[in-house]
C-alpha cells in the first residue's frame, strides 16, 4: 500500500473516490439524483446580469451561487429570486433550503429571509473571514 498527497489529482482518481462514497452512501440513503437549476436576470439583449443557481436533491434545494451585478443590488431583485426559489420548493414539496456564504458576502441577507445559521468555519481561506452555513425549513 502506498499513500501519497497529490496536487491536481486526475479526474479519474477523483471519480473513483466519488463513486466509492456513493456506493457506500446508498446503503443508508436513496440514490441522490441531483438536478441543476438556475434563475437568471437578463437584459433586453439576453445578457445575464445576475441570478441564482443550485441543485435540487431529494428533500433539499441547495443554493450554490447568488450574484447580481452592481447596478442591480439593493433593488429587491435578490429578494425576488429568493421568493421564486421558495415558490419552486413549495410546488415540488421540497421542505429544506440550504446555502453557505462568507462573512463579507450576504449573511444579513439570508438571515432577513428566515435562514438560520447551522455551522461556521472560522478563518476559512483567509484569517478573519468565516464561511457560514444556513438552513431554512419550509415545513
The 8 nearest C-alpha neighbors of each residue, nearest first, counted from 0:
[[1, 2, 3, 4, 5, 12, 16, 15],
 [0, 2, 3, 4, 5, 12, 8, 16],
 [3, 1, 0, 4, 5, 6, 12, 8],
 [2, 4, 5, 1, 6, 0, 8, 7],
 [3, 5, 6, 2, 8, 7, 1, 12],
 [6, 4, 8, 3, 7, 9, 2, 12],
 [5, 7, 8, 4, 9, 3, 13, 12],
 [8, 6, 5, 9, 10, 13, 4, 12],
 [9, 7, 6, 5, 10, 12, 13, 11],
 [8, 10, 12, 11, 13, 7, 14, 6],
 [9, 11, 13, 12, 14, 8, 15, 7],
 [10, 12, 14, 9, 13, 15, 8, 16],
 [13, 11, 15, 9, 14, 10, 8, 16],
 [12, 14, 10, 16, 15, 11, 17, 9],
 [13, 15, 17, 11, 12, 16, 18, 10],
 [16, 14, 12, 18, 13, 17, 19, 11],
 [17, 15, 19, 13, 14, 18, 20, 12],
 [18, 16, 14, 20, 19, 15, 21, 13],
 [19, 17, 21, 15, 20, 16, 14, 22],
 [20, 18, 16, 22, 21, 17, 15, 23],
 [19, 21, 23, 17, 22, 18, 24, 16],
 [22, 20, 18, 24, 19, 23, 17, 25],
 [21, 23, 19, 25, 20, 24, 18, 26],
 [22, 24, 20, 21, 25, 26, 19, 27],
 [25, 23, 21, 26, 27, 22, 28, 20],
 [26, 24, 28, 27, 22, 23, 30, 29],
 [27, 25, 24, 23, 28, 22, 29, 21],
 [28, 26, 25, 24, 29, 23, 30, 22],
 [29, 27, 25, 24, 26, 30, 31, 23],
 [30, 28, 25, 31, 27, 26, 24, 57],
 [31, 29, 25, 32, 28, 21, 24, 57],
 [32, 30, 33, 29, 56, 57, 28, 25],
 [31, 33, 30, 34, 56, 57, 55, 29],
 [34, 32, 56, 55, 31, 54, 35, 57],
 [33, 35, 55, 54, 32, 36, 56, 53],
 [36, 34, 54, 53, 55, 33, 37, 52],
 [37, 35, 53, 52, 54, 34, 38, 55],
 [36, 38, 52, 51, 39, 53, 35, 50],
 [37, 39, 51, 50, 52, 40, 36, 80],
 [40, 38, 50, 49, 41, 37, 47, 51],
 [39, 41, 49, 50, 48, 47, 38, 42],
 [42, 40, 47, 46, 45, 48, 39, 43],
 [41, 43, 45, 44, 46, 47, 48, 40],
 [42, 44, 45, 41, 46, 47, 40, 48],
 [45, 43, 42, 46, 41, 47, 48, 40],
 [44, 46, 41, 42, 43, 47, 40, 48],
 [47, 45, 41, 42, 44, 48, 43, 40],
 [46, 48, 41, 49, 40, 45, 39, 42],
 [49, 47, 41, 40, 68, 67, 46, 42],
 [50, 48, 67, 40, 66, 47, 68, 39],
 [49, 51, 39, 38, 40, 66, 65, 67],
 [50, 52, 65, 38, 64, 37, 66, 39],
 [53, 51, 37, 64, 63, 36, 62, 38],
 [52, 54, 62, 63, 61, 36, 35, 37],
 [55, 53, 35, 61, 34, 60, 36, 33],
 [54, 56, 60, 34, 33, 59, 61, 35],
 [55, 57, 33, 59, 58, 60, 54, 31],
 [56, 58, 59, 31, 55, 93, 32, 33],
 [59, 57, 93, 56, 94, 95, 60, 55],
 [60, 58, 95, 56, 96, 93, 57, 55],
 [59, 61, 55, 96, 54, 56, 95, 97],
 [62, 60, 97, 54, 53, 96, 98, 63],
 [63, 61, 53, 98, 64, 52, 97, 60],
 [62, 64, 53, 52, 61, 98, 65, 54],
 [65, 63, 52, 51, 62, 66, 53, 50],
 [66, 64, 51, 50, 52, 63, 67, 62],
 [67, 65, 49, 50, 64, 51, 68, 77],
 [66, 68, 49, 71, 72, 50, 48, 69],
 [69, 67, 70, 71, 48, 49, 72, 66],
 [68, 70, 71, 72, 67, 73, 48, 66],
 [69, 71, 68, 72, 67, 73, 74, 48],
 [72, 70, 69, 68, 67, 74, 73, 76],
 [71, 73, 69, 74, 70, 67, 68, 76],
 [74, 72, 75, 71, 76, 77, 70, 69],
 [75, 73, 72, 76, 71, 77, 78, 70],
 [76, 74, 78, 77, 73, 79, 72, 71],
 [75, 77, 79, 78, 74, 80, 71, 72],
 [78, 76, 80, 79, 75, 81, 72, 67],
 [79, 77, 81, 75, 76, 80, 82, 112],
 [78, 80, 76, 82, 77, 81, 75, 83],
 [79, 81, 77, 83, 78, 82, 76, 84],
 [80, 82, 78, 84, 83, 79, 85, 77],
 [81, 83, 79, 85, 84, 80, 78, 86],
 [82, 84, 86, 80, 85, 81, 87, 79],
 [85, 83, 81, 87, 82, 86, 88, 80],
 [86, 84, 88, 82, 87, 83, 89, 81],
 [87, 85, 83, 89, 88, 84, 90, 82],
 [86, 88, 90, 84, 85, 89, 83, 91],
 [89, 87, 93, 85, 91, 86, 90, 92],
 [88, 90, 92, 86, 91, 87, 93, 85],
 [91, 89, 87, 88, 92, 86, 93, 85],
 [90, 92, 88, 89, 93, 87, 86, 94],
 [93, 91, 89, 90, 88, 94, 58, 87],
 [92, 94, 88, 58, 91, 95, 59, 89],
 [93, 95, 137, 138, 136, 58, 92, 59],
 [96, 94, 59, 136, 135, 93, 137, 58],
 [95, 97, 60, 135, 59, 134, 61, 136],
 [96, 98, 134, 61, 133, 62, 60, 135],
 [99, 97, 62, 133, 61, 132, 134, 63],
 [98, 100, 132, 131, 133, 130, 97, 101],
 [99, 101, 131, 130, 104, 105, 106, 132],
 [102, 100, 130, 104, 103, 129, 131, 128],
 [101, 103, 129, 104, 128, 106, 130, 100],
 [104, 102, 101, 105, 128, 106, 100, 129],
 [105, 103, 101, 102, 100, 106, 107, 108],
 [104, 106, 108, 107, 100, 109, 103, 102],
 [105, 107, 109, 108, 110, 102, 104, 100],
 [108, 106, 110, 109, 105, 111, 112, 104],
 [109, 107, 105, 111, 106, 110, 112, 78],
 [108, 110, 112, 111, 106, 114, 107, 105],
 [109, 111, 114, 107, 113, 112, 108, 106],
 [112, 110, 108, 109, 113, 107, 114, 106],
 [113, 111, 109, 110, 114, 108, 81, 78],
 [112, 114, 110, 111, 135, 115, 109, 134],
 [115, 113, 135, 110, 134, 109, 133, 112],
 [116, 114, 133, 134, 117, 135, 110, 113],
 [115, 117, 133, 132, 118, 134, 114, 131],
 [118, 116, 133, 132, 115, 134, 119, 131],
 [119, 117, 132, 116, 131, 120, 133, 130],
 [118, 120, 131, 130, 132, 121, 129, 117],
 [121, 119, 130, 129, 123, 122, 131, 118],
 [120, 122, 129, 123, 119, 130, 128, 127],
 [123, 121, 126, 128, 127, 129, 125, 124],
 [124, 122, 129, 121, 125, 120, 128, 130],
 [123, 125, 122, 126, 128, 129, 130, 121],
 [126, 124, 123, 122, 128, 127, 129, 121],
 [127, 125, 122, 128, 123, 124, 121, 129],
 [126, 128, 122, 125, 129, 121, 123, 102],
 [129, 127, 122, 125, 126, 123, 102, 121],
 [130, 128, 121, 122, 123, 102, 120, 101],
 [129, 131, 101, 120, 119, 100, 123, 102],
 [132, 130, 119, 100, 99, 101, 118, 129],
 [133, 131, 99, 118, 117, 116, 119, 98],
 [132, 134, 116, 98, 115, 117, 97, 114],
 [135, 133, 97, 114, 115, 96, 116, 98],
 [134, 136, 114, 96, 95, 115, 137, 113],
 [137, 135, 95, 138, 94, 96, 134, 114],
 [136, 138, 94, 95, 135, 93, 96, 89],
 [137, 94, 136, 95, 93, 92, 89, 135]]
